[in-house]
Amino acid sequence: MRHLKLVLAALMLWLGISNVNAQQKIAHIDVQKILSEMPEFKAGQAEMKKLYATYQKELQEMQDAYQAKLKKYQDEAKTVSEQENQKRVQELMEMEKNIAKAQQDIQEEAQKKEADLMKPIQEKLLKAIKDVAKEKGYDYVFDSSGPTNLIVANGPDLYNDVKAKLGF
């Protein structure tokens, strides 16, 4: 009799847990798709494109100056002293170093700027997803934009609801 009570208690506990799991509502959304359609994201991309063009122009000017100086020094190499040629080689090496550092600095600055631009956009999207999930009563929302984030997409897609929540 004691074993029967234990088995019944275990069975009721298992049924209770199964019942809780069965009541969980799950939905999905393609985060990358909705992100790429957000006006703020498009504006951020345009700003980054402009910034990259500015950076590219600066680098090109540095490389053009280097190439001009290199050509000049090569043309004059036979007419100047060995000591002057050594000095010019050092100057060219310094210019190469400056160009490499500028490339690295630009890359770091661009990554920081992009992160600064994206953070509020991602936060806004996340808030909208959470709000829609709460309004619709979903316990879990999976990101269906990547191959490892969602295995099956049979639940409702919150894309249109989140898009409406964001106002576009």
FILUM-979162 format. One record per atom (N, C-alpha, C): x, y, z; residue in three letters. Coordinates in steps of 0.02 Angstrom, whole numbers, padded with zeros to 5 digits, always signed. Layout:
XYZALA...
END
This chain:
+00041-00059+00000MET+00000+00000+00000MET+00043+00063+00000MET+00097+00061+00038ARG+00141+00118+00041ARG+00174+00131-00027ARG+00192+00077-00063HIS+00222+00085-00129HIS+00171+00113-00178HIS+00110+00094-00171LEU+00058+00118-00215LEU+00048+00194-00206LEU+00050+00217-00143LYS+00044+00289-00130LYS+00103+00326-00159LYS+00162+00298-00153LEU+00223+00329-00181LEU+00219+00333-00257LEU+00196+00279-00288VAL+00189+00278-00361VAL+00137+00329-00383VAL+00081+00332-00348LEU+00028+00380-00364LEU+00053+00452-00356LEU+00090+00465-00303ALA+00117+00532-00292ALA+00166+00550-00348ALA+00209+00504-00367ALA+00256+00516-00421ALA+00219+00528-00487ALA+00167+00488-00499LEU+00127+00496-00560LEU+00093+00564-00562LEU+00066+00586-00506MET+00032+00651-00503MET+00082+00707-00513MET+00141+00700-00484LEU+00193+00750-00493LEU+00214+00754-00566LEU+00223+00697-00597TRP+00242+00694-00668TRP+00188+00725-00712TRP+00125+00709-00698LEU+00070+00738-00736LEU+00066+00813-00726LEU+00080+00835-00666GLY+00080+00908-00652GLY+00133+00943-00692GLY+00193+00915-00694ILE+00248+00945-00733ILE+00232+00942-00807ILE+00205+00886-00830SER+00187+00880-00901SER+00133+00932-00919SER+00086+00941-00874ASN+00033+00989-00886ASN+00061+01060-00891ASN+00108+01078-00848VAL+00140+01144-00851VAL+00175+01154-00917VAL+00212+01103-00938ASN+00248+01107-01002ASN+00200+01113-01061ASN+00144+01079-01057ALA+00096+01081-01112ALA+00063+01149-01118ALA+00062+01187-01065GLN+00029+01251-01065GLN+00075+01308-01089GLN+00138+01295-01097GLN+00184+01346-01119GLN+00171+01362-01193GLN+00168+01427-01207LYS+00156+01448-01276LYS+00222+01472-01306LYS+00234+01450-01366ILE+00298+01464-01400ILE+00283+01495-01468ILE+00323+01547-01485ALA+00317+01580-01550ALA+00387+01591-01578ALA+00391+01617-01638HIS+00457+01631-01668HIS+00453+01695-01709HIS+00512+01723-01723ILE+00517+01783-01764ILE+00586+01783-01797ILE+00588+01807-01859ASP+00652+01815-01894ASP+00680+01883-01877ASP+00724+01886-01828VAL+00750+01948-01801VAL+00789+01986-01855VAL+00829+01952-01895GLN+00869+01985-01946GLN+00824+02018-01999GLN+00770+01985-02016LYS+00725+02012-02067LYS+00692+02077-02042LYS+00665+02075-01982ILE+00631+02134-01957ILE+00681+02190-01942ILE+00741+02171-01918LEU+00793+02221-01905LEU+00812+02257-01969LEU+00820+02220-02023SER+00840+02250-02087SER+00786+02296-02116SER+00724+02289-02093GLU+00670+02331-02117GLU+00656+02391-02073GLU+00688+02394-02015MET+00677+02450-01970MET+00707+02514-01999MET+00669+02569-02000PRO+00696+02632-02027PRO+00760+02655-01992PRO+00763+02644-01926GLU+00823+02663-01888GLU+00884+02624-01911GLU+00873+02560-01927PHE+00928+02518-01951PHE+00952+02543-02019PHE+00904+02558-02062LYS+00922+02583-02129LYS+00960+02649-02124LYS+00938+02693-02079ALA+00972+02757-02068ALA+01043+02745-02041ALA+01049+02697-01996GLY+01115+02680-01968GLY+01161+02653-02021GLY+01134+02611-02065GLN+01175+02584-02120GLN+01198+02640-02166GLN+01154+02687-02181ALA+01172+02743-02224ALA+01227+02785-02191ALA+01221+02796-02126GLU+01271+02835-02090GLU+01339+02798-02090GLU+01337+02733-02081MET+01399+02694-02082MET+01430+02694-02152MET+01389+02691-02203LYS+01414+02692-02271LYS+01450+02758-02285LYS+01421+02812-02261LYS+01452+02878-02270LYS+01517+02882-02231LYS+01517+02855-02171LEU+01577+02855-02130LEU+01633+02814-02162LEU+01615+02755-02188TYR+01664+02713-02222TYR+01693+02749-02284TYR+01651+02786-02320ALA+01675+02823-02378ALA+01726+02877-02357ALA+01712+02910-02301THR+01758+02960-02275THR+01825+02927-02256THR+01820+02872-02221TYR+01881+02835-02201TYR+01920+02812-02262TYR+01885+02786-02311GLN+01917+02762-02371GLN+01954+02818-02406GLN+01923+02877-02408LYS+01954+02936-02440LYS+02018+02955-02403LYS+02014+02956-02336GLU+02074+02973-02296GLU+02131+02924-02309GLU+02114+02860-02309LEU+02166+02809-02322LEU+02195+02816-02392LEU+02151+02829-02440GLN+02174+02836-02509GLN+02221+02895-02516GLN+02206+02950-02482GLU+02250+03009-02483GLU+02318+02992-02453GLU+02318+02955-02398MET+02381+02935-02367MET+02421+02889-02414MET+02387+02843-02447GLN+02421+02796-02492GLN+02446+02833-02554GLN+02407+02880-02579ASP+02429+02920-02637ASP+02491+02960-02620ASP+02492+02991-02560ALA+02551+03030-02539ALA+02612+02984-02534ALA+02601+02924-02507TYR+02655+02875-02501TYR+02681+02857-02571TYR+02636+02840-02616GLN+02656+02820-02684GLN+02694+02877-02720GLN+02670+02939-02711ALA+02703+02996-02743ALA+02774+03005-02716ALA+02780+03000-02650LYS+02846+03008-02619LYS+02892+02950-02640LYS+02865+02890-02643LEU+02905+02832-02664LEU+02930+02842-02735LEU+02887+02863-02780LYS+02907+02874-02849LYS+02961+02928-02854LYS+02950+02983-02816LYS+02999+03037-02817LYS+03067+03013-02792LYS+03067+02976-02738TYR+03130+02951-02709TYR+03163+02901-02756TYR+03123+02860-02790GLN+03153+02812-02837GLN+03185+02849-02896GLN+03151+02900-02919ASP+03177+02939-02976ASP+03241+02976-02957ASP+03246+02999-02895GLU+03304+03038-02873GLU+03358+02996-02839GLU+03346+02931-02832ALA+03391+02889-02793ALA+03464+02891-02819ALA+03475+02896-02883LYS+03542+02895-02911LYS+03577+02963-02906LYS+03538+03014-02893THR+03567+03082-02892THR+03580+03108-02822THR+03561+03070-02771VAL+03572+03092-02702VAL+03620+03043-02667VAL+03646+03064-02610SER+03695+03023-02574SER+03662+02962-02543SER+03704+02914-02527GLU+03681+02853-02494GLU+03648+02869-02427GLU+03677+02916-02392GLN+03649+02937-02328GLN+03578+02966-02337GLN+03570+03006-02388GLU+03503+03035-02403GLU+03454+02980-02422GLU+03476+02930-02460ASN+03433+02874-02479ASN+03411+02834-02417ASN+03457+02824-02370GLN+03440+02789-02308GLN+03387+02829-02268GLN+03397+02894-02267LYS+03349+02937-02232LYS+03280+02932-02265LYS+03279+02930-02330ARG+03216+02925-02367ARG+03182+02857-02357ARG+03221+02805-02354VAL+03194+02738-02341VAL+03160+02737-02272VAL+03193+02767-02223GLN+03164+02771-02156GLN+03099+02810-02156GLN+03098+02865-02194GLU+03038+02906-02200GLU+02980+02866-02231GLU+02996+02828-02283LEU+02945+02787-02316LEU+02919+02732-02269LEU+02964+02703-02231MET+02944+02651-02183MET+02898+02681-02129MET+02913+02741-02108GLU+02872+02775-02059GLU+02802+02789-02088GLU+02801+02809-02151MET+02736+02820-02184MET+02695+02756-02188MET+02729+02700-02205GLU+02695+02635-02208GLU+02665+02618-02140GLU+02705+02629-02088LYS+02682+02615-02019LYS+02621+02658-02002LYS+02624+02722-02022ASN+02568+02767-02008ASN+02504+02746-02045ASN+02513+02723-02106ILE+02455+02699-02145ILE+02425+02637-02111ILE+02467+02590-02091ALA+02442+02529-02057ALA+02406+02547-01992ALA+02435+02593-01954LYS+02403+02614-01891LYS+02337+02648-01905LYS+02335+02690-01956ALA+02273+02725-01974ALA+02219+02674-01994ALA+02238+02623-02031GLN+02190+02570-02050GLN+02162+02536-01988GLN+02206+02519-01941GLN+02184+02486-01880GLN+02139+02532-01839GLN+02159+02595-01831ASP+02119+02643-01793ASP+02050+02653-01825ASP+02049+02657-01891ILE+01986+02666-01926ILE+01941+02606-01916ILE+01969+02547-01920GLN+01929+02486-01910GLN+01899+02485-01839GLN+01940+02501-01790GLU+01916+02501-01720GLU+01863+02555-01710GLU+01874+02614-01738GLU+01827+02668-01730GLU+01760+02652-01765GLU+01765+02621-01824ALA+01704+02602-01861ALA+01664+02549-01822ALA+01699+02501-01793GLN+01665+02449-01754GLN+01630+02479-01693GLN+01663+02527-01661LYS+01634+02559-01602LYS+01573+02601-01623LYS+01579+02637-01677LYS+01524+02678-01701LYS+01464+02634-01720LYS+01477+02579-01753GLU+01424+02533-01772GLU+01389+02503-01711GLU+01429+02485-01661ALA+01400+02459-01599ALA+01358+02512-01564ALA+01382+02574-01563ASP+01345+02629-01532ASP+01279+02642-01569ASP+01280+02636-01635LEU+01220+02647-01675LEU+01170+02589-01666LEU+01195+02528-01662MET+01152+02469-01661MET+01121+02456-01592MET+01154+02475-01539LYS+01130+02458-01473LYS+01058+02483-01460LYS+01043+02547-01472PRO+00974+02569-01459PRO+00923+02537-01506PRO+00943+02522-01567ILE+00898+02490-01615ILE+00882+02419-01592ILE+00933+02382-01571GLN+00922+02314-01546GLN+00880+02314-01483GLN+00892+02363-01439GLU+00853+02367-01378GLU+00780+02382-01393GLU+00767+02426-01441LYS+00699+02442-01461LYS+00664+02380-01489LYS+00699+02343-01531LEU+00670+02282-01560LEU+00656+02230-01506LEU+00703+02221-01461LEU+00694+02172-01408LEU+00635+02190-01364LEU+00628+02254-01348LYS+00571+02277-01308LYS+00505+02263-01344LYS+00503+02277-01409ALA+00442+02264-01448ALA+00425+02190-01449ALA+00475+02148-01457ILE+00464+02075-01457ILE+00437+02053-01389ILE+00468+02077-01336LYS+00445+02059-01269LYS+00374+02084-01257LYS+00359+02145-01278ASP+00292+02172-01269ASP+00239+02131-01306ASP+00253+02114-01368VAL+00206+02074-01408VAL+00198+02005-01377VAL+00253+01975-01356ALA+00249+01909-01324ALA+00206+01911-01262ALA+00215+01963-01223LYS+00175+01971-01161LYS+00101+01981-01178LYS+00088+02025-01227GLU+00018+02039-01247GLU-00016+01976-01274GLU+00021+01934-01310LYS-00008+01874-01340LYS-00003+01813-01294LYS+00032+01821-01238GLY+00036+01766-01190GLY+00087+01712-01207GLY+00141+01730-01241TYR+00192+01680-01259TYR+00246+01678-01205TYR+00265+01617-01187ASP+00316+01607-01137ASP+00386+01612-01168ASP+00392+01588-01229TYR+00457+01586-01263TYR+00448+01611-01335TYR+00497+01650-01357VAL+00500+01672-01427VAL+00569+01655-01453VAL+00572+01615-01505PHE+00636+01595-01534PHE+00653+01638-01594PHE+00717+01650-01604ASP+00741+01687-01662ASP+00750+01636-01719ASP+00712+01644-01772SER+00715+01597-01828SER+00761+01620-01883SER+00801+01672-01871SER+00844+01699-01924SER+00907+01658-01935SER+00928+01620-01886GLY+00989+01580-01893GLY+00974+01506-01894GLY+01017+01466-01924PRO+01003+01394-01929PRO+01006+01358-01861PRO+01041+01386-01812THR+01048+01351-01748THR+00999+01375-01696THR+00960+01426-01711ASN+00916+01455-01661ASN+00848+01422-01658ASN+00826+01390-01711LEU+00759+01362-01713LEU+00760+01299-01755LEU+00733+01247-01728ILE+00731+01183-01764ILE+00665+01178-01804ILE+00610+01190-01771VAL+00544+01185-01803VAL+00507+01251-01794VAL+00475+01275-01846ALA+00440+01339-01842ALA+00365+01329-01853ALA+00335+01285-01813ASN+00263+01273-01818ASN+00221+01322-01778ASN+00252+01355-01730GLY+00216+01403-01688GLY+00202+01467-01727GLY+00164+01511-01698PRO+00149+01574-01733PRO+00210+01618-01742PRO+00211+01653-01797ASP+00265+01700-01812ASP+00243+01769-01790ASP+00281+01801-01747LEU+00264+01866-01720LEU+00287+01924-01763LEU+00313+01910-01822TYR+00343+01961-01865TYR+00295+02020-01876TYR+00235+02007-01900ASN+00188+02062-01916ASN+00167+02099-01853ASN+00158+02064-01797ASP+00139+02097-01735ASP+00194+02143-01710ASP+00257+02120-01713VAL+00313+02161-01690VAL+00323+02219-01737VAL+00315+02207-01801LYS+00322+02261-01850LYS+00269+02315-01836LYS+00208+02295-01822ALA+00156+02344-01806ALA+00173+02380-01741ALA+00200+02344-01692LYS+00219+02375-01628LYS+00273+02428-01638LYS+00318+02415-01686LEU+00371+02463-01700LEU+00347+02521-01743LEU+00287+02514-01773GLY+00258+02569-01810GLY+00280+02576-01881GLY+00298+02522-01913PHE+00314+02526-01985PHE+00288+02467-02022PHE
END
